[in-house]
Amino acid sequence: MDTPLDTPVEYLKGTGPQRAELLKKEFGIYTFWDMLRHFPFRHIDRTKFYKVRDLQPEMPLVQLIVRLKSKEILGEKYTKRLVVQANDDTGVIELVWFQGIKWVEKSLIPGKAYIIFGKPGEFNGKAQMAHPEIEPYSPETLKRKGNATLQPVYSSTEKLKQFSLDSKGIQKLTAHLIDQHLKDIPENLPLYLLNKLKLMGRADAYRHIHFPENAAALQEAQHRLKFEELFIIQLKLLRNKLIRTHKFKGNVFDKVGHYFNEFYEHKLPFPLTGAQKRVLKEIRLDTQRGVQMNRLLQGDVGSGKTIVALMSILFALDNGFQACFMAPTEILANQHYLSIKQLIGEDFINIALLTGSTPKKNRKVIHEQLEDGSLHIIFGTHALIEDAVQFKNLGFVVIDEQHRFGVEQRAKLWRKNIVPPHVLVMTATPIPRTLAMTLYGDLDVSVIDELPAGRKPIETLHFYESQRLRMFGFMKQEIAKGRQVYVVYPLIKESEKLDLKNLEDGIEVMSREFPLPQYRISIVHGKLSAADKDFEMQRFVKGETHIMVATTVIEVGVNVPNASVMIIENAERFGLSQLHQLRGRVGRGAEQSYCILMSSQKLSNDGRIRLDTMVKTNNGFEISEIDLKLRGPGNIEGTQQSGVVDLKLADLAADQQLLLLARTEVEQIFEKDPSLAQPEHQVLQQVFQKGKAGLSWDKIS
């Protein structure tokens, strides 16, 4: 049922059709509710008034009450300016405008008192303020919302400003809205929870977040609304998990048989780590419960996730089911297919690869074998979700780097069997705990936090441009030992805007420094055809080339144990998670491996933190926590489709404790009242009735 707050924004006093259209286009503000949720990004303290004699040039924004003495327009054309003399009982201040002179000059009346607000300065030994905010003073002025208080500052745009919807204009609209509709803001948390956690009421929180009476009220309002955001996300995620547990029955894998035992006893190339064994046990228990498994497997690059995925698939095969393994790119799908083919040997089980490049003739055979059940495991890309792909009995699905797939794409795999298959989603991008709880809060999470025995930690070094010759020397030493080297560039062609090394220049430099016939170079980038890319990669994989010069296309999907050096050019331009992924391309053999981060001498603060972090630690989870703090959740790869970017106030890096509190409270509620049937939980039922349908965190699978 609609409430007054669902009223279209054009009906808000002072808005009208033109302004409303702009608010929709610029900020997605369609209703009174949306307007209320356009929160100020900071507040300016307007509670204090200064005297002219107290002003210092180093002060931030200040406000005074002054009386205008005189005004005059000086200069011509480019030097034209409006100069106003004003004073209070302690001294004189000069106010200057270089723009909007006619409009400002008309509105100022000598002899009248005004509130002025701006940055104090000094000119010729006298107090001065350029382009201050100015409005007539009267005792009533101070009573208006936002004046003589903590004044809200709102985001605006150039287009909105043309229609007088700068921060001040938005403040006026919001003030009207709160005056008229504060009473229409419903409470959406149970009363006992507000009392238990000492939270401000929802209507009061909206009032104080826009127009706080004081700093303490603002802090309380922010705390309440942040908690509400995190609480509702957890409520939806955990309710979905509960519903799925009851609604989706899962096939029971009740036996461990020939396939699993044969692989474990005769084909496993190395002993499993304790972490791998723990995760396998968790998956084994999940698949015995008769409930569909939905598990996220996190593990650093090279931690052995693929072996765990394969052995989980073998459980399915032992119980008469087929499996599919979906990856986001052909390179990665092909990599998984080849590595597993190598592990299992020729005549053990029937596996195939299906991608956009699979010839029509081969597709037909694959489709037939999937339908008659003779094909046990299919590897592939989005091609697996096409309607033509039908299984006899799909029981287990593995999705790698699953954040690259849309919700609907993943859901199509569910529908390939009458009883939904068990789902294992994997990521080599370590996700901070708080982000995992928000992105994947309805999944069970397993972590492989141990590297296989014999793997040496990769040594990471940071070189500046001035140390390039030293870097070349190091490459030659490693190549002389029989090793191979990656060199990664951020761009293919030179950009006029960014002063970056680029692949084409890089190839030229490398060719001069590493000439034929002594050295051979592979070149790989996104503009190559799939066939050419594969040809170049295979040359490197077979050891026919010493150096692979590439763009970030090799971030995932290349496994060359003999490659021991990763050079990343302009490393300061990459995000932490991407640097970590690239580093993970080496260190796959028994030899010591190295990652060299090349950068310019000039580094931003964030750039320096990223490179220092890479040098200090190989721990992907530690790196991901720092990445979250630097970049925020909306910029971490894959989170854009997750609903996390819908957070208006909460910050997953800064508000970790609040998220944990919200999740704990939701878990306790569902423990006592799974269907939210108790009277005190009626407000929570309304959250689902009113909630936006279709947000992806409603349906993460």
N, C-alpha and C positions, 0 to 999 in steps of 0.2 A: 504494500500500500504506500502510495506517495505521501510525503510530508511537505510542509511549506518549504523546507530546505531543498527539495527537488525542483523548485521553481526555476525556469530558465533565467540565466543571468541578465538578460535584457530587461527583465522586470524589476531589477534592483534600482532603487532611487539613484539617479545620477548616471545611469549607464546608457540605456537606449540601444537601438539596433547596431549602429556603426561601431561603438565601443565594444559591444558584446561580441560582434564578429571578430574583432581584433583579439579580444581576450581568449576566444576559442582557438584562433589560429596560433597565437603566440605562446599560450600557456596551457591550452587544453581546459580552460575554465568554461564549463557549460552551464553549471547550476550554482545556486547559492552555496551548496555544500562544497563544490570545487573552489569557490572564492574563499570560503572559510579555511580551506586546506592549502591556500597559497600563503604559507607562513613567512613571516619576516626572517631574513637570514642573519640579522643582528639588530641590536637596539642601541640607540644613542642616548646617553644620559642627559636629559633636558631638565633634570630636577634642580640643577645648580645654576645660579646667575652670578656672573663675574662683574667686577668693576673695571673701568678702563685702566686705572693705575696698576691693576694686578696682572695685566696681560704681558706675556713673554712670547717671542717668536717661536720657541720650541714647543709651546703648548699644542695639544690636539684641538679638535673642534670645541668651541666655547660659545656661550650665548650671553648677551647683555640686554638691558633695557636702556635705550638712549633716546634723546630728543633730537630731531633733525634741525640744523641751524640754516644750512644753505645747500644749493645744488647747482652745478653748472656743467655744460658739455664743453670739453676742451679738445683741441687738436683737429686735424682734417683727415678725411679718408682713412688710411691705414693706422693713423695714430689716435683716431677719435676715441674718447672715453668719457664716461659720466663720473664726476667726482662729487661726493656728498660729504659735507662736514657734519658730524653729530657729536653729542657729548652727554655725559652723565655728571653727577656731582663731584667726580674725581678727576675728570680730564676730557680731552678731545680725541676722537678717532676719525680717520678718513676712510670712507667706503668708496670702492672703485668698481665700475663695470666696464668691460671692453666689448661685451656682446649684449644683444637685446636692449640696447640703450634707450630707444624711443619708448618701448613698453614700460621699462622700469621708471624712467624719468616721469612719465605721466602719472604713475601710481604713487609717487612720493610727495608728501605735502610738508614743507618746512613748518616747524612749530609743533608738529605732532610727535607723539611718543611711539616707538616701534621696538619690537623684539628683533634683534639681529642674531644670526647664528652662522658661524663659519670658522675658518682657520685664521688665527691672528698672525699678523706680520708686522714689519717695520719698514718705513721708507723715509729717508732723510731724518732719522732720529725720532720720527713720530709713529704712533700706533696706526696700523692700517689693516683693512680686511678687504680682500678681493672677492667679488661675486657672492656676498653673503645671502643666505635665505633671510627674507625680511617680511614681517607682517605687523599690522597695526596692533598696538598694545592696549588692552583694557583688562580689568580683573576677570571678565568673562572669558577672555582668550585662554587664560590658564586652565579653565575648567574643561575646555574641549579635549576630546580624546587624543593623546599623543603629545600634547603640549605640556610643558613643565612636568613631564614624567619621563619614563624610559621610552623614547620614541621609536616605533618600529621602522625598519628600513626594508623595503620590498624590492625584489628583482623586477626590473622593467626592461623594455626594449626600445630601440629608436622609434619604431612604428607607434608603439603605445604612447611614447612621450609626445609625439605629434598631436595626439588627442588628449593632452594634459593628464595622461595616466602614467606619470612618473611615480616615484615612491610616495610622494605626498598625495597624489591623486588616488592611488590604490588605497592609501591609508583612509582617505575620506569615505570611499565606498565600503571598506571593511567596517568602519565605525558605524555607518548607517545600518549595515547588516547585523552587527552585534546588538545595536540598540533595539532593532525591531524583532530579532529572531533568536536571541539568547535562550528564551524559554522553550524554543522548539528543538534544542539539541538534546536528544535522548541519551540516557545513561546506557552503556553497553557492557558494563562489568558488574558482577553480583555485588550487592551491598556488603556482604560479609568479607569479600575480598578487598574492597576499598578500606574497610575498617582494619582488617588484618595487616595490610601493607601500608596503612596511613596515606592513601592516595587521595589527591584532590578530585572533586567531582568533575565530570566531563565538561559540563557547560562552563564552570568556573575556569577550567583548564584552557578552554578556547578563548575565553575573555582575557585571561592573564598572559597567554602566549602572544596575543596581539597587543594588548594595552595593559601591561603589568603595573600594579600599584607600587611595587618596589622590586629589588633584585631577588629577594627570597621568593616572592610570588611567581616571578618568571621561572626560577629554577624548579619550583614545585610543579608548575604547569608543564614544563618540558619533560620532567621525570614521568609525570602521569601519561602524557601522550606518547612518549617513547615506549613505555611499558605496554600501553594499549596496542601499538603497532606490532610489537614483537609477540605479544600474547595471542593476538588474532591469527597471525601467521602460524604459530605453533598449534593453535586450536584447530585450524583447517587441516594442517598436515597430519596431526595425530588422529584426527577424526577420520581422515581418508584411510590411514593405516588400519584403523579399527574396522571400518566398513569393508575394506579389502580382505582383511583377515576372515571376516564372517561371510562375505559374499563370494569371494573367489576361492573355490576349493583347488587344491593342487594335487598333481599326480604324486603318488607315494613311491619313492625309490627305496624299496625295502631290502634290496640285496646288493652285495658287492660281489661281482662275478669275474668271469674270464678276462674281459677287456681291462678292467682296472688292475687286477692282480698281475696279468701278463706284463702290462706296462710298468707297474711298480717294481716287479722283481727282475725284469730283463731289459727294459728299455730306458729307464730313468737314468739320465747321464751323470747325475751328481746327487748326493744326499739332500733331502729337503731340509730347509732351515726350520727352526722351531716356529717361526712366524707363519711359514707356509703350512706346516702341519696344523697349527691352531686354526687357520682360516678354512682349511679343508674339513676340519671337524665341524666348524660352524655351518658350513654349506651342507655337509652330510646330515646334520641334525635338522636343518631347515627342510630338506627334501624328504624327510621321513614323517613330517607332521600332518600331511594331508591338507596343507594350506599353501597357496602360491608363494614362493620365495621371491622377495625383492631385496636384493642385497647390493650394496655399493662396496667395491673392492678398491681401496686406495693403496698405492705402493709407489715408491720412488722409481725412477728410471732404472732398469736392470735389477729390480728386487725379485723378479721371478713370478710375476702375475700370470704370464701366459701358461706356464706349467700348471699353476693352480686351476686356471680356466680349463685346460685340457683334461686334467684329472677329474674335475667336476663333470665335464661332458661324458667321461667314461662311465661315471655312475649312471647317467641317463641311458647310455647304450646298453649297459648291463641289465637295465630294466625294460628293454624293448622300445626305447624312444630314440628319435632323431634329435640333432642339435644344429643350431646355426650360430655363426660367429660374424657379427657385423662391425665394420670399421668405417670411418668417415671418408677415407680416400683410397684410391686404387693401390697406391704405393703401400699403404699400411695393411690393406686387406691381403695383398700379394705377399707382404713380409710375413704376416701371421700364417698364411697358407704354406709357404715354403719352410718356415721354421718348424711348424708342426709336422709337415710331411717328413722332414729330416729326422725328427724325434721318433716318429712311429714306424718308419720304414715302409717298404712297398706293399706287402700283402697282409697287413694287420687289419685295417679298416678302410672303407671306401670314402674318400673325401674329394671335394671339388671346389673350384673357385668360380664365382659368378660376379662379374662387374659389367660396366657399360661397354668394355672392350671385348667381352666374350663373343666369339663368332656365333652367328645364328644357328649353325649346324650343331655346335657344342651345347648351346642353350637348350635345344630340343631334347638332347640326350639327358642333360641335367634335370630338366623339368620332369621327364618320364621316370628317372631313377628316384627323384624325391617322392613322387606320387606312389611308386610301387614299394618304397621303403628300402631299396637296395643301396641308396646313397645315405651314409650315416651322418656325415658332417658337411655342411655347406658354408664356405667362407665367402664374404662378399661385401659390397657397399650398399647404397640405397637400392640397387637392383634387387636385393632380397625381398623388399616389401612390395614389389609389383604384384598385381593380381594374378598374373600367370604363374607365379611361384606358389605351388601348393605342396604340402607335406602329407605323408601317410600318417605320421604320429609325432608331431613336434613337441618335445618335452623340456628342452633346455635352450635358453637364448643367452649369448654373451654379447654385450655391446661395449666396444672399446672407445675411449675418449668420448663418452656418451653425451657430454655437453654440446657436441657439435650437431646433434640430431634434434629435430623438433619433437614436441610431445606427440603430435599426431603420427609422425613417422614411426616412433617407437610403439605406439598403441597398435599399429597395423600388424606388427609381429604377434601381438597377443591373440589377434583374431585368426591366426593361422591354425589354431587347434581348438577343439570343442572345450577342453579344460585348458585354461591359459597356461602356457609353459612357465617354468621357473626362470627368473631373470637375474642375471649377474651383470651389473654395469661396472666398468673399470675405468679408472683414470690414473695417468702417470703424472698429472698435475696435482701435487699435494694441496689439499684444501684445508684452510684453517678450521679448527673445530666449530667455531661460531658460524662460519659460512656453510659448512657441511650441514649443520643443524637447521639452517634456514633453506638452503637449496635442496637438501635431501633428507629433510626432517622426518619424512614418512618411510624412509628406507632403513634397513638394518645396515650398520657400517662395519666392515672388516678392514684392518690395516696390516699390511706387510711392512714391518719397520726394521727389517734385518736384511743385509745384503748376503748373497751366497758366499760360502766359504772360499777363501783364496782371492777374492776381489780386493784390490788395493784401492783406498780412497784416491780420487782424482786430485792432483795438486793444481791449484788455480793461482795464476800469476797475473798481475796488472802491469802492462807496459804502456808507456806514453809513446807518441809518434817519434820522439827523439831516440827511442830504443829499438827502432825498426830493424836496424842491421843485426842487432843481437837476436831478434826474433827469427830472422832469416837463417842465421847461423844455427840456432837451435833446431829449426826444421830440418836443415841438412844433416845434423847429427843423428836425429831420429830416423830419417830416411836411410842413412848409412847403416843403421842397425837392422834395416829390413822393415821398418814400420811405415805407416801411411798417415797422411795429414788432411784434415778438413780446414778450409778457409771459408768463412761465411761472411757475406756482405748484406747490408740491409736493403739495398736498392739494385735494380737491374741497370737503369740508365741514370745519368747525372741529373740532379734536380737543381734548378736555379735558386730555389728557395732554401734548400738544405745543403750545407757544405759537407757532404758525406763522400767517403770513398764509395765507389760503385763497382759493380761486377765487371763492367767492360774495362775500366781502368785497371782493376785488380788483375784481370787476365793478362793484360799487357805487361804489367809490372812482374807478375809471376813468370811469364814466358821469358822475360829478360834475365831474371834472377835464377830461374831453374830451366836452362835451355835443353832442347833435344840434342842428342839422343839420350843423354844421361838421365834426364827426368821426363816423366810423362804426366800430363794433366787432364783430368775429367772436368767437364763444365756442366752444371745442372742448374736450371732455374725454371720458374713457372711458365715462361713463354714457350718452352720446348713442347713438342708433341709428346704424348704418353710413350710412344715407341722410342723416340730419341732419348727421352729422360731415362727410360728403362735401360737402353743400350749403354748410356754413359755410366749409370749406377752399376750395372753389371761388370763393366770394365774395372771399376774401383773395387767391387766386391771380390772379383777374381784376382785382384792384385796386379792387374795389367797397368794400372796408373798409380803414381805415387801420391798425387795431390788431387783433392776434389775441391774446386772453387765453386761455390754455390750460394744461392740465397736461402732464406729460411725454409724452403721447400723440404730440406732434409731434417727439419725439426723432429719429425716422427717418421718411423718406418724404415730406417736404414740400420742394419746390424752388421758391422764389420769389426770383428774382434781384433784384427791386426792394426786398426787405426788407433794411434796412441796420442795424437795431438789434435786439439780443436782450437783454431784461431778464430776469434770473433772480432771483426773490424767494427769500429764505431760502437763499441759495446755499450757506451753510455746511452745510446739511442734505443736500446732494447729494454723491455720490462723484465723484472726479476724472474718471473716464472718461465719466460721464453729463454733467458740466459741459462736457466737451470736445465730446461729441456734440451737445449743445444749441447750443453756440457755432457749430458747423459748419452750422447752418441759415441763417446769414447769411454774407456774403462771397462770394456766388455770382455777383455782377455785377461790373462794372468799377469801381463807386464804392467809396469807403472805407466799411468797416462797423465796427460797434462792439458789444461785449458788455459789459453793465453787471451786475456781481454785487452784489446788495443783501444786506446782512446786518445782524444786530443788533450792538450795541456789544460784547457779551460773546461771545468766541469761544474754543472749546477750542483746545489746541495744534495738534491735527490739522486742525481747521477752518481755522485761520490758515495752516497750511502749504499746504492745498489752494487757498485763494484766492490766496495769494502766488504759487503755482506757475502758476495760470491767468493772472495778470497778467504774469508774467515770460516765459512761452513759449507759442508756438503749436504746438510740435513734439509730435505725438501720442505718439511713441515715448518721448520724454523724460518726458512726463506719465505714461505707463503704467508706467515704471520706478518713479516716485515712488509711484504708486497701489499697486503691488505691495508696496512697503516698508510703506506705511501700513496696508493692508487684508489682506495675505496672499493667497495664491492661491485659497483656498477661497471667498473673498468676491468675487472678481472675476467679473463677469457671465459666466455660461456655463460656468464651470469646475466647477460642482458635479457635472455628469454626466460629467466627463472622467476621473475616477480620480485626479486630482491631490490631492483631499482625502483619499485613502488614505495620503498621506505622514504618518507618525507623528512623524518626527524632522527630516527634511530641510526646509529653508526655502528656497524658490526665490529669495527676495530676498537672503538672507544667504549661501547656499551655491552661488553661481553658478559659482565656479571648480571646485567639486567636481562639479557637473553636467557641465561641459565635459570634465573629466577622465574621468568615467564614460562619456560618449558616445564620446570618443576611443578609450578602451580597447575598447569594444564594436565600434566600426568596425574596429579592427585585428584583433579576433578573427574577425569575419565575412569580412574580406579574406583571411585565411589559411585559415580553416576554415568555409566557408558553412553546411555541414550539421551543424556541431559533432560531427563523427564521431571526432575525435582523442581518445585516452584521457583526456588532461588536461581535456577539456571535458565528460566524462560528468556531472560535477556540475551543469553548466548545462542539460543535457538534462533532468535531474530537476526543475529549476525549472519547466519547461513541463509535465511530467507532474503535478507537485504543485500548480502554480499555480491560482488561482481562475479557473474558466471564466466568461466573460461580462463581465469588467470592460470598461467601454467603451473604455479606451485600448488594449484588445486589438484593437478593430475599427474604430477611427476611419477614416472614409473621406471 
